[in-house]
Amino acid sequence: MSLLPELRYPNVTELVRCARALTAHRPGLCSLRQVGVSRAGRPLHLLSVGHGGRAVLVVAGAHANEPTGGATLLALARRVLRERPLRDGTSWHFLLCADPDGAGLHVTPAPRTLLDYHLGFFRPAGPEQPEWSPAVLPPDRLPPETLALLRVIDELRPYLQVSLHATDLGGSWVQLTRDVPGLAEPFAKSAAELNIPVETGASDAAGWPASGPGVHVMPGTGTRPAYPSMPDDARLSTWYHAHRYGGLTAVVEVPMWASDLVDDPAPHPAPAAAMGRLARRLRRDARQVEEVLAEALPRLPGPPGPLLRATRWALELVPGLAGDWDRPPPPDATMAYVGSVDAFGRRLPLRAAAMLLRVLREAGDPAAPRLEHLVVSWSDAFAERFRARWVPLEHQVEHQSRTVVTAARHARGGAA
């Protein structure tokens, strides 16, 4: 059976090759089929293992810049094949890559530093992200990748959908569309064993109730979001599509670089002042990128491609987000929460600058060196501020895999 020679971030071609090797090795248990095509015509593949009546759907590659999911997906498929109890009454289905077009544009499969990571960075604009497009687009404009994912959910009716994500720097956390009792303790234990911090105040889950440290349950409809300016409401994403069949979705985040600054549950001594400083820095950093974009834009050829569209999308989020941060913070704001917001505030303009730099370099634009200075200095400052340490890929994969298996076991007992 031909599998990856070593544990590393697989590209889409390698994912498909490994899935085919698994089906050739265990044809009675495995099948591989195409379930759709991307906007550029790339196939979307679904690997299925087992024949049980209850289904688990695992989705990798929803965000092009989060490559851990592909390696985790392969590890999970092999584990399900090895461990028969995981298949008792349950079939497992693995969408190899939800966004193969985006995966082809993010070109840092084995980064060594945050600068390496950002020099090849790509994350699509919100309307082009398969899981998020229903939150920002009308139904008749959804991209084909989203439609394919929705069809798979309609066909399988999974009691659990798991979306595999990976933050660049921080800790691990889980977002649930409905609580999974019993998940929090083994999740925390796994993270501790692998020296991965738990992100107890993840800004992505600001204002959400927690069933345990780092395990956040999405609030119901009618709840005011912590950041009202953000256009992508998780309750309108593909994550909630499984609810119509009595299922739920778990979003499992693991860090590529860890920071022990994101798991401090102590109350922040002055959260309002800190959030105000972060809002001002966010506006300042974004303004520097916008100035380069305004200067270079008249020189750029043709209609905007995906990198430039994504740059603009990221920059357009800044005014509203900074305004949200100027509002009074949560009364129970912790050091971890403010740290997570700090990371988000550094991340957004840095990503915009990195993608714009790729555009300018390809065009040979004279503004590229000025932007390169920002990308280099911001990447270094990000790593230094958060004392970034690399999480070995085998630890990223093991923790994510453990969390998926635990969620599947506990969610099954409460499935409708």
LUMVEX-453740 format. One record per residue (C-alpha): x, y, z. Coordinates in pm, 1 decimal, padded with zeros to 6 digits, always signed. Last residue first. Example, Ala and Ser with C-alpha at 12.3 -4.5 7.8 and 13.67 -1.06 7.14 Angstrom:
BEGIN
@u:+01367.0&v:-00106.0&w:+00714.0
@u:+01230.0&v:-00450.0&w:+00780.0
! end
This chain:
BEGIN
@u:-03135.0&v:+01192.5&w:+01719.5
@u:-02773.5&v:+01163.2&w:+01820.7
@u:-02693.7&v:+01185.4&w:+02192.2
@u:-02500.9&v:+00861.4&w:+02229.8
@u:-02337.2&v:+00911.6&w:+01894.7
@u:-02206.2&v:+01250.9&w:+01999.5
@u:-01984.3&v:+01094.4&w:+02266.0
@u:-01815.3&v:+00840.1&w:+02042.6
@u:-01782.8&v:+01071.5&w:+01742.4
@u:-01647.9&v:+01355.2&w:+01957.9
@u:-01385.2&v:+01123.1&w:+02104.7
@u:-01278.4&v:+01005.7&w:+01758.4
@u:-01255.1&v:+01363.9&w:+01632.3
@u:-01061.9&v:+01482.5&w:+01938.3
@u:-00813.1&v:+01198.2&w:+01912.4
@u:-00752.8&v:+01275.9&w:+01546.3
@u:-00693.8&v:+01646.3&w:+01612.4
@u:-00450.6&v:+01570.0&w:+01893.0
@u:-00264.5&v:+01308.0&w:+01690.8
@u:-00244.3&v:+01524.2&w:+01378.2
@u:-00105.1&v:+01831.9&w:+01551.9
@u:+00130.2&v:+01611.4&w:+01753.4
@u:+00259.9&v:+01435.6&w:+01441.1
@u:+00304.9&v:+01777.4&w:+01282.9
@u:+00541.2&v:+01883.9&w:+01557.2
@u:+00409.2&v:+02204.1&w:+01718.8
@u:+00650.0&v:+02486.8&w:+01642.2
@u:+00701.8&v:+02740.4&w:+01917.1
@u:+00584.4&v:+03099.9&w:+01902.6
@u:+00683.1&v:+03328.5&w:+02186.7
@u:+00362.3&v:+03526.6&w:+02132.0
@u:+00527.0&v:+03867.4&w:+02092.0
@u:+00829.5&v:+03720.3&w:+01913.9
@u:+00633.8&v:+03524.4&w:+01652.8
@u:+00404.7&v:+03816.3&w:+01572.7
@u:+00696.8&v:+04060.5&w:+01566.7
@u:+00886.1&v:+03841.2&w:+01319.6
@u:+00584.8&v:+03807.4&w:+01091.6
@u:+00515.5&v:+04181.5&w:+01117.0
@u:+00873.1&v:+04275.0&w:+01028.2
@u:+00896.0&v:+04041.0&w:+00730.0
@u:+00551.3&v:+04119.6&w:+00590.2
@u:+00599.2&v:+04493.7&w:+00636.7
@u:+00941.0&v:+04495.4&w:+00468.0
@u:+00796.1&v:+04292.5&w:+00180.7
@u:+00537.9&v:+04564.4&w:+00128.2
@u:+00801.4&v:+04828.2&w:+00067.1
@u:+00995.8&v:+04588.9&w:-00154.0
@u:+00682.8&v:+04516.3&w:-00366.9
@u:+00603.2&v:+04878.8&w:-00453.4
@u:+00814.8&v:+04861.4&w:-00769.8
@u:+00573.9&v:+04611.3&w:-00930.2
@u:+00723.2&v:+04306.1&w:-01098.2
@u:+00368.7&v:+04181.0&w:-01164.5
@u:+00432.1&v:+03847.5&w:-00991.9
@u:+00601.1&v:+04029.9&w:-00706.0
@u:+00308.5&v:+04268.6&w:-00670.5
@u:+00049.9&v:+03989.7&w:-00652.8
@u:+00255.4&v:+03788.3&w:-00403.3
@u:+00300.8&v:+04101.2&w:-00191.5
@u:-00076.4&v:+04157.0&w:-00196.1
@u:-00124.3&v:+03813.9&w:-00043.4
@u:+00130.3&v:+03880.3&w:+00230.5
@u:-00000.8&v:+04229.2&w:+00305.4
@u:-00358.2&v:+04104.9&w:+00343.8
@u:-00239.7&v:+03820.6&w:+00565.4
@u:-00040.7&v:+04060.1&w:+00781.5
@u:-00336.9&v:+04298.2&w:+00801.7
@u:-00559.7&v:+04020.3&w:+00947.3
@u:-00310.0&v:+03829.2&w:+01161.7
@u:-00191.5&v:+04108.6&w:+01389.4
@u:-00542.7&v:+04192.3&w:+01505.3
@u:-00630.0&v:+03824.2&w:+01533.1
@u:-00326.3&v:+03765.6&w:+01755.9
@u:-00417.9&v:+04058.0&w:+01982.0
@u:-00777.1&v:+03932.6&w:+01995.3
@u:-00648.4&v:+03595.6&w:+02115.6
@u:-00429.5&v:+03763.5&w:+02376.1
@u:-00725.6&v:+03971.2&w:+02497.6
@u:-00922.8&v:+03649.2&w:+02540.6
@u:-00638.6&v:+03462.6&w:+02711.0
@u:-00579.3&v:+03745.1&w:+02959.4
@u:-00944.9&v:+03719.3&w:+03047.0
@u:-01250.5&v:+03929.2&w:+02966.9
@u:-01526.3&v:+03860.9&w:+03223.3
@u:-01712.7&v:+04187.3&w:+03166.4
@u:-01699.9&v:+04132.0&w:+02790.9
@u:-01535.6&v:+04431.1&w:+02621.5
@u:-01697.1&v:+04775.3&w:+02600.3
@u:-01705.4&v:+04880.7&w:+02232.7
@u:-01382.6&v:+04994.7&w:+02068.2
@u:-01319.8&v:+04635.3&w:+01959.9
@u:-01635.6&v:+04640.2&w:+01750.5
@u:-01515.7&v:+04957.8&w:+01579.2
@u:-01188.3&v:+04786.8&w:+01493.9
@u:-01390.9&v:+04504.5&w:+01341.1
@u:-01602.2&v:+04743.1&w:+01135.7
@u:-01305.4&v:+04931.6&w:+00996.0
@u:-01095.7&v:+04616.3&w:+00937.7
@u:-01324.7&v:+04385.1&w:+00742.6
@u:-01267.6&v:+04566.7&w:+00413.5
@u:-00895.4&v:+04498.4&w:+00441.5
@u:-00950.2&v:+04123.0&w:+00446.9
@u:-01184.7&v:+04134.0&w:+00149.6
@u:-00944.4&v:+04352.0&w:-00048.7
@u:-00660.0&v:+04108.4&w:-00000.3
@u:-00884.2&v:+03812.7&w:-00087.2
@u:-00985.7&v:+03973.9&w:-00414.7
@u:-00619.6&v:+04045.7&w:-00488.2
@u:-00518.0&v:+03685.5&w:-00429.0
@u:-00819.0&v:+03546.8&w:-00619.7
@u:-00750.9&v:+03750.1&w:-00934.5
@u:-00844.7&v:+04113.2&w:-00990.7
@u:-00929.0&v:+04200.3&w:-01351.8
@u:-00637.7&v:+04274.4&w:-01585.5
@u:-00297.8&v:+04427.1&w:-01521.5
@u:-00175.5&v:+04601.9&w:-01205.6
@u:-00031.0&v:+04950.2&w:-01253.7
@u:-00339.3&v:+05140.6&w:-01135.6
@u:-00346.2&v:+04921.9&w:-00823.1
@u:+00009.4&v:+04992.2&w:-00708.2
@u:-00036.4&v:+05317.2&w:-00518.0
@u:-00378.1&v:+05231.3&w:-00374.8
@u:-00253.3&v:+04887.4&w:-00268.5
@u:+00054.6&v:+05033.4&w:-00098.6
@u:-00160.5&v:+05282.3&w:+00092.7
@u:-00409.8&v:+05010.3&w:+00184.5
@u:-00132.5&v:+04800.6&w:+00336.8
@u:-00019.8&v:+05088.9&w:+00558.8
@u:-00380.9&v:+05166.8&w:+00650.6
@u:-00432.2&v:+04808.2&w:+00763.3
@u:-00146.1&v:+04842.6&w:+01010.7
@u:-00279.9&v:+05168.3&w:+01154.3
@u:-00640.7&v:+05048.3&w:+01182.3
@u:-00533.4&v:+04727.4&w:+01357.3
@u:-00299.3&v:+04919.4&w:+01586.9
@u:-00581.4&v:+05149.0&w:+01693.4
@u:-00814.5&v:+04855.5&w:+01760.7
@u:-00546.1&v:+04675.9&w:+01962.0
@u:-00490.8&v:+04984.8&w:+02178.0
@u:-00864.6&v:+05012.6&w:+02241.5
@u:-00882.5&v:+04644.9&w:+02331.5
@u:-00607.0&v:+04693.6&w:+02590.4
@u:-00776.7&v:+04997.5&w:+02743.3
@u:-01106.9&v:+04812.2&w:+02768.2
@u:-00942.8&v:+04496.6&w:+02906.2
@u:-00766.1&v:+04659.8&w:+03202.2
@u:-00662.5&v:+04399.4&w:+03460.0
@u:-00734.3&v:+04096.3&w:+03240.2
@u:-00895.0&v:+03820.9&w:+03446.4
@u:-00679.2&v:+03506.6&w:+03473.2
@u:-00771.4&v:+03225.2&w:+03234.0
@u:-00426.6&v:+03213.6&w:+03067.4
@u:-00455.1&v:+02976.7&w:+02770.3
@u:-00362.0&v:+03210.1&w:+02484.6
@u:-00019.9&v:+03324.3&w:+02610.6
@u:+00123.6&v:+02971.1&w:+02596.1
@u:+00169.7&v:+03012.2&w:+02224.8
@u:+00179.7&v:+02722.2&w:+01983.4
@u:+00281.7&v:+02722.1&w:+01618.7
@u:+00085.1&v:+02503.1&w:+01377.8
@u:-00213.2&v:+02530.2&w:+01611.0
@u:-00507.9&v:+02289.4&w:+01624.5
@u:-00873.7&v:+02371.6&w:+01562.4
@u:-01155.4&v:+02117.4&w:+01562.7
@u:-01492.8&v:+02235.6&w:+01430.8
@u:-01764.0&v:+02001.2&w:+01555.1
@u:-02090.7&v:+01987.7&w:+01363.6
@u:-02428.7&v:+01850.8&w:+01469.9
@u:-02682.5&v:+01595.9&w:+01355.5
@u:-03060.9&v:+01566.8&w:+01380.2
@u:-03108.1&v:+01561.5&w:+01004.8
@u:-03190.4&v:+01932.5&w:+00968.3
@u:-02901.4&v:+01996.5&w:+01205.3
@u:-02644.8&v:+01874.6&w:+00950.9
@u:-02683.9&v:+02201.2&w:+00757.3
@u:-02560.7&v:+02398.9&w:+01057.6
@u:-02191.2&v:+02369.0&w:+00973.5
@u:-02265.2&v:+02471.0&w:+00615.0
@u:-02270.9&v:+02830.5&w:+00737.9
@u:-02573.8&v:+03040.2&w:+00835.9
@u:-02529.3&v:+02985.3&w:+01210.7
@u:-02161.8&v:+03071.4&w:+01172.2
@u:-02257.8&v:+03429.6&w:+01084.0
@u:-02005.4&v:+03566.2&w:+00834.2
@u:-02046.0&v:+03940.8&w:+00786.7
@u:-01840.1&v:+04055.9&w:+01085.7
@u:-01962.8&v:+04397.0&w:+01194.8
@u:-02162.4&v:+04264.8&w:+01490.6
@u:-01851.5&v:+04135.4&w:+01670.9
@u:-01975.0&v:+03972.5&w:+01992.5
@u:-02279.2&v:+03841.6&w:+01809.7
@u:-02626.9&v:+03917.6&w:+01949.4
@u:-02812.6&v:+03596.9&w:+02022.7
@u:-03136.0&v:+03563.3&w:+01825.4
@u:-03046.5&v:+03221.8&w:+01692.3
@u:-02871.7&v:+02994.6&w:+01936.8
@u:-02522.7&v:+03031.1&w:+02076.0
@u:-02237.6&v:+02819.3&w:+01939.1
@u:-02092.5&v:+02587.0&w:+02199.3
@u:-01726.2&v:+02637.6&w:+02288.0
@u:-01480.2&v:+02375.1&w:+02407.3
@u:-01152.1&v:+02549.7&w:+02496.9
@u:-01191.1&v:+02494.8&w:+02871.0
@u:-01521.5&v:+02316.7&w:+02931.9
@u:-01884.0&v:+02333.2&w:+02817.5
@u:-01824.4&v:+02690.9&w:+02707.0
@u:-02089.9&v:+02949.3&w:+02626.1
@u:-02015.4&v:+03173.8&w:+02328.3
@u:-01938.4&v:+03543.1&w:+02373.9
@u:-01621.4&v:+03536.2&w:+02167.9
@u:-01588.8&v:+03207.0&w:+01982.5
@u:-01356.8&v:+03319.0&w:+01702.9
@u:-01181.4&v:+03536.8&w:+01963.4
@u:-01062.5&v:+03219.3&w:+02133.8
@u:-01057.4&v:+03271.4&w:+02511.4
@u:-00962.2&v:+02927.4&w:+02643.2
@u:-00713.3&v:+02845.7&w:+02371.1
@u:-00585.7&v:+02513.7&w:+02502.8
@u:-00207.9&v:+02494.6&w:+02484.5
@u:-00047.3&v:+02199.7&w:+02305.7
@u:+00214.1&v:+02008.7&w:+02505.2
@u:+00107.1&v:+01671.8&w:+02357.5
@u:-00010.8&v:+01522.9&w:+02687.6
@u:-00177.1&v:+01851.5&w:+02783.8
@u:-00372.2&v:+01873.1&w:+02456.8
@u:-00493.1&v:+01514.4&w:+02494.0
@u:-00607.9&v:+01573.8&w:+02850.7
@u:-00794.7&v:+01891.2&w:+02754.7
@u:-00985.9&v:+01710.9&w:+02478.2
@u:-01046.4&v:+01411.1&w:+02705.4
@u:-01213.7&v:+01642.2&w:+02962.1
@u:-01410.3&v:+01863.5&w:+02721.7
@u:-01583.7&v:+01591.1&w:+02519.0
@u:-01808.4&v:+01443.1&w:+02788.9
@u:-02125.4&v:+01620.4&w:+02683.6
@u:-02127.7&v:+01711.7&w:+02314.1
@u:-02297.5&v:+02052.1&w:+02296.4
@u:-02459.2&v:+02170.5&w:+01976.5
@u:-02305.6&v:+02369.1&w:+01690.8
@u:-01971.5&v:+02290.5&w:+01849.3
@u:-01649.4&v:+02491.3&w:+01827.4
@u:-01334.0&v:+02320.5&w:+01952.5
@u:-01008.2&v:+02476.9&w:+02066.4
@u:-00635.6&v:+02436.0&w:+02025.4
@u:-00378.2&v:+02706.0&w:+02086.9
@u:-00213.8&v:+03005.1&w:+01925.1
@u:-00037.3&v:+03055.8&w:+01595.1
@u:-00134.9&v:+02954.0&w:+01241.1
@u:-00476.1&v:+02816.6&w:+01330.7
@u:-00564.7&v:+02476.1&w:+01193.5
@u:-00909.6&v:+02353.3&w:+01089.1
@u:-01072.9&v:+02013.0&w:+01045.9
@u:-01451.5&v:+02026.7&w:+01005.9
@u:-01630.5&v:+01738.8&w:+01173.4
@u:-01986.8&v:+01644.2&w:+01083.3
@u:-02164.9&v:+01422.5&w:+01331.5
@u:-02502.3&v:+01246.6&w:+01308.3
@u:-02439.1&v:+01252.4&w:+00936.7
@u:-02733.7&v:+01271.9&w:+00694.2
@u:-02524.0&v:+01098.0&w:+00428.3
@u:-02704.3&v:+01221.1&w:+00115.9
@u:-02805.3&v:+01566.4&w:+00237.9
@u:-02458.0&v:+01620.3&w:+00387.0
@u:-02296.7&v:+01517.0&w:+00058.2
@u:-02528.1&v:+01747.5&w:-00135.4
@u:-02436.7&v:+02039.0&w:+00093.4
@u:-02066.5&v:+01974.1&w:+00035.3
@u:-02116.9&v:+01968.0&w:-00342.8
@u:-02317.1&v:+02291.8&w:-00332.7
@u:-02040.7&v:+02458.5&w:-00133.9
@u:-01772.8&v:+02348.6&w:-00382.1
@u:-01995.8&v:+02463.4&w:-00668.6
@u:-01999.7&v:+02824.0&w:-00543.2
@u:-02325.8&v:+02962.1&w:-00397.3
@u:-02486.8&v:+03232.7&w:-00609.5
@u:-02847.7&v:+03107.3&w:-00621.5
@u:-02856.6&v:+03058.7&w:-00243.5
@u:-02777.3&v:+03424.5&w:-00167.7
@u:-02419.9&v:+03493.5&w:-00053.2
@u:-02260.3&v:+03596.5&w:+00279.4
@u:-02345.8&v:+03321.9&w:+00528.2
@u:-02393.8&v:+03058.9&w:+00256.7
@u:-02033.1&v:+03131.1&w:+00144.9
@u:-01881.6&v:+03030.4&w:+00478.0
@u:-01822.0&v:+02656.9&w:+00438.4
@u:-01698.2&v:+02669.7&w:+00079.8
@u:-01490.0&v:+02990.2&w:+00107.8
@u:-01530.8&v:+03203.1&w:-00206.7
@u:-01780.4&v:+03450.3&w:-00055.5
@u:-01538.6&v:+03505.6&w:+00235.4
@u:-01237.3&v:+03603.0&w:+00025.2
@u:-00995.6&v:+03317.4&w:-00020.7
@u:-00701.2&v:+03237.5&w:+00206.3
@u:-00355.5&v:+03238.4&w:+00050.1
@u:-00010.0&v:+03259.6&w:+00202.8
@u:+00315.2&v:+03162.5&w:+00031.7
@u:+00533.4&v:+03428.3&w:+00193.5
@u:+00314.3&v:+03402.1&w:+00501.6
@u:+00419.6&v:+03052.9&w:+00603.7
@u:+00786.8&v:+03115.8&w:+00542.0
@u:+00759.5&v:+03428.7&w:+00759.3
@u:+00585.1&v:+03231.1&w:+01032.6
@u:+00886.3&v:+03003.0&w:+01032.9
@u:+00967.7&v:+02652.7&w:+00909.8
@u:+00683.7&v:+02607.4&w:+00665.2
@u:+00630.2&v:+02266.8&w:+00501.9
@u:+00336.4&v:+02290.8&w:+00256.6
@u:+00384.6&v:+02663.3&w:+00196.8
@u:+00217.4&v:+02728.3&w:-00139.4
@u:-00140.8&v:+02829.5&w:-00071.9
@u:-00269.5&v:+02870.9&w:-00427.5
@u:-00331.2&v:+02504.5&w:-00505.9
@u:-00520.5&v:+02461.1&w:-00180.7
@u:-00750.5&v:+02742.1&w:-00286.4
@u:-00851.9&v:+02559.3&w:-00603.0
@u:-00885.9&v:+02230.6&w:-00412.8
@u:-01139.7&v:+02382.2&w:-00171.7
@u:-01329.8&v:+02113.8&w:+00021.7
@u:-01034.0&v:+01877.0&w:+00025.0
@u:-01044.0&v:+01504.5&w:+00100.3
@u:-01409.5&v:+01486.8&w:+00199.6
@u:-01384.8&v:+01188.8&w:+00435.2
@u:-01676.8&v:+00958.6&w:+00511.3
@u:-01695.2&v:+00719.7&w:+00804.7
@u:-01964.8&v:+00456.2&w:+00836.6
@u:-02090.6&v:+00361.2&w:+01180.0
@u:-02272.4&v:+00058.1&w:+01321.9
@u:-01945.3&v:-00089.9&w:+01438.1
@u:-01683.6&v:+00096.7&w:+01235.3
@u:-01496.2&v:+00253.0&w:+01528.7
@u:-01507.2&v:-00086.7&w:+01700.7
@u:-01305.7&v:-00230.7&w:+01407.8
@u:-00993.7&v:-00034.2&w:+01480.4
@u:-00741.2&v:-00065.5&w:+01199.2
@u:-00959.5&v:+00068.6&w:+00915.7
@u:-01086.6&v:+00353.4&w:+01132.0
@u:-00725.0&v:+00435.5&w:+01223.0
@u:-00620.1&v:+00445.8&w:+00857.7
@u:-00902.7&v:+00685.6&w:+00773.3
@u:-00817.8&v:+00898.4&w:+01077.5
@u:-00451.8&v:+00928.6&w:+00981.6
@u:-00548.6&v:+01026.2&w:+00626.7
@u:-00787.9&v:+01293.2&w:+00754.7
@u:-00529.4&v:+01424.7&w:+00999.0
@u:-00275.9&v:+01479.8&w:+00718.5
@u:-00535.9&v:+01666.0&w:+00513.5
@u:-00654.2&v:+01867.3&w:+00812.7
@u:-00310.3&v:+02004.3&w:+00893.6
@u:-00304.0&v:+02224.8&w:+00582.9
@u:-00483.6&v:+02535.2&w:+00713.1
@u:-00410.0&v:+02809.7&w:+00457.7
@u:-00658.9&v:+02675.4&w:+00203.1
@u:-00950.7&v:+02690.5&w:+00443.3
@u:-01213.8&v:+02418.7&w:+00395.2
@u:-00927.6&v:+02176.5&w:+00339.2
@u:-01059.1&v:+01880.3&w:+00532.4
@u:-01416.6&v:+01767.6&w:+00600.3
@u:-01500.8&v:+01462.1&w:+00813.8
@u:-01851.5&v:+01316.7&w:+00781.5
@u:-01965.4&v:+01060.0&w:+01038.8
@u:-02253.0&v:+00837.4&w:+00935.1
@u:-02486.6&v:+00601.9&w:+01119.7
@u:-02599.9&v:+00298.4&w:+00920.5
@u:-02266.6&v:+00122.9&w:+00922.9
@u:-02092.5&v:+00034.7&w:+00596.7
@u:-01725.4&v:+00106.2&w:+00656.6
@u:-01480.2&v:+00358.5&w:+00511.2
@u:-01579.6&v:+00624.6&w:+00256.7
@u:-01340.0&v:+00854.3&w:+00070.4
@u:-01508.8&v:+01152.8&w:-00095.7
@u:-01333.8&v:+01337.1&w:-00377.8
@u:-01381.9&v:+01687.4&w:-00517.6
@u:-01260.7&v:+01715.1&w:-00876.6
@u:-01088.8&v:+02027.0&w:-01012.9
@u:-01295.3&v:+02215.4&w:-01272.3
@u:-01178.2&v:+02568.5&w:-01191.4
@u:-01495.5&v:+02645.7&w:-00997.9
@u:-01449.0&v:+02318.7&w:-00812.8
@u:-01601.7&v:+01987.0&w:-00910.5
@u:-01839.5&v:+01748.4&w:-00741.3
@u:-01883.2&v:+01422.0&w:-00552.8
@u:-01607.6&v:+01211.5&w:-00707.3
@u:-01580.6&v:+00866.8&w:-00559.9
@u:-01355.0&v:+00658.5&w:-00337.9
@u:-01460.3&v:+00336.9&w:-00169.0
@u:-01328.0&v:+00149.2&w:+00130.0
@u:-01438.9&v:-00156.3&w:+00327.5
@u:-01444.6&v:-00435.6&w:+00071.5
@u:-01174.8&v:-00271.6&w:-00136.9
@u:-00923.8&v:-00276.0&w:+00151.6
@u:-00577.8&v:-00231.0&w:-00008.2
@u:-00704.1&v:-00082.6&w:-00334.9
@u:-00932.6&v:+00153.7&w:-00141.9
@u:-00643.0&v:+00260.9&w:+00079.9
@u:-00413.8&v:+00317.7&w:-00218.1
@u:-00681.5&v:+00528.8&w:-00385.5
@u:-00708.3&v:+00743.3&w:-00073.6
@u:-00329.3&v:+00783.4&w:-00068.2
@u:-00323.8&v:+00899.8&w:-00430.2
@u:-00614.0&v:+01138.5&w:-00370.8
@u:-00442.8&v:+01296.2&w:-00071.3
@u:-00113.5&v:+01314.9&w:-00260.5
@u:-00277.1&v:+01506.7&w:-00545.7
@u:-00447.2&v:+01739.2&w:-00296.9
@u:-00122.1&v:+01830.6&w:-00123.9
@u:-00003.5&v:+01643.6&w:+00183.2
@u:+00138.5&v:+01827.5&w:+00486.7
@u:+00406.1&v:+01599.5&w:+00622.8
@u:+00438.1&v:+01264.1&w:+00793.9
@u:+00683.6&v:+01058.1&w:+00595.2
@u:+00677.5&v:+00824.9&w:+00297.4
@u:+00312.3&v:+00914.1&w:+00227.4
@u:+00121.7&v:+00596.6&w:+00148.6
@u:+00158.5&v:+00327.7&w:-00113.7
@u:+00000.0&v:+00000.0&w:+00000.0
! end
